Amino acid sequence: MKKITIRDIAKQAEVSISTVSFVINGKGEKMAISPAVIKKVQDVAQKLQYKPSMIASSLRTGKTRSIGLIVEDISNQFFADLARVIEDEAKNIDYRVFYCSTGDDNHRSEELVQSLLQANVEGFIITPTRNLEKTIGMLLKMQKPVVLIDRYFANQKVSHVLMDNYEGSHSAVKYLIEKGRKNIAVVNNKSGMIQMKLRKKGYIEALKEEGIYNENYTLQLDYHSSEKNRIDAIISFFKENPGIDAVLFLANYLGLAGLQAFRSLKYKIPDDISVISFDDHDSFKLHTPTITVIAQPIEDIAVKSIQLLMGQMTNYDDFKIEKILKKGTLIIRESV
């Protein structure tokens, strides 16, 4: 399909190319072009479905109407769903989203920030890696609009939006206790990121409040380990601790590995063990039995992050740093 240019519009509207250019760029009135001609050009542009060149517009205005979205893993359903909602929200205000994954690799994260700076994106929404605080600080010094999602740095003055991870974990453990479970394990990763620390803290304090915390029921897995190694580690852990009657997985990929481990162990859920995982996943809904989860408020996080970013982009001098916690939802299914 032939790309429509301002020359095509000028020809059909029977006006000069410069007239079309002025109208398309919102300078028709300033250049004393009559309202009738402005409307005629606009009608033809709409009829021909003209889309202005992003590059040309950027060169002319210094604005790309684009946002850089950096997440941990776009193949993870949580981040994929989050990116989709952010993209939809950005589209509603005529912005494009450039999104990419870090793989929880700090060096790659820094490279992605530099690449997006070179692409002249107008703002950043970032799921930061553990050591990205310095790079975030650089963006703030450059007065680049930044909003962090899913995690943050406790001592850095930057807006962020995330789930109340402590409350989500705490309420999940309390639910397991209400259902009669007393030997409750947790499976975490070793990333050391704030959201994982808060999830673990909620787990520990909920058990300590009941006087049933057992530090031996904690399994920490390397984030970069393969799925097979995760499954093998979970199998070994539960063989070593046969008294465990419930488990909380602090991320959905850990939960998915756990379900495969339990299949190998021939555990029956929830008879032999009750299961809850953070972050919903299609596989949890299809599993037999279905898996109880702590679902993140993805739409709320996405919409609020765009709102905060736009606030900075439109009025950087006067915006206020906001630290937003959104409550998750414990979705009760059949695994407890």
Sequence and secondary structure as in RCSB ss.txt:
>XXXX:A:sequence
MKKITIRDIAKQAEVSISTVSFVINGKGEKMAISPAVIKKVQDVAQKLQYKPSMIASSLRTGKTRSIGLIVEDIS
NQFFADLARVIEDEAKNIDYRVFYCSTGDDNHRSEELVQSLLQANVEGFIITPTRNLEKTIGMLLKMQKPVVLID
RYFANQKVSHVLMDNYEGSHSAVKYLIEKGRKNIAVVNNKSGMIQMKLRKKGYIEALKEEGIYNENYTLQLDYHS
SEKNRIDAIISFFKENPGIDAVLFLANYLGLAGLQAFRSLKYKIPDDISVISFDDHDSFKLHTPTITVIAQPIED
IAVKSIQLLMGQMTNYDDFKIEKILKKGTLIIRESV
>XXXX:A:secstr
     HHHHHHHHTS HHHHHHHHTT TTTTT  HHHHHHHHHHHHHTT    HHHHHHHHS   EEEEEES TT
SHHHHHHHHHHHHHHHHTT EEEEEE TT HHHHHHHHHHHHHTT SEEEE   TT HHHHHHHHHTT  EEEES
   TTS  EEEEE HHHHHHHHHHHHHHTT  SEEEEEES   HHHHHHHHHHHHHHHHTT   GGGEEEE TTS
 HHHHHHHHHHHHHH TT  EEEESSHHHHHHHHHHHHHHT  TTTT EEEEES  HHHHHSSS  EEEE  HHH
HHHHHHHHHHHHHH TTT    EEEE  EEE  S  
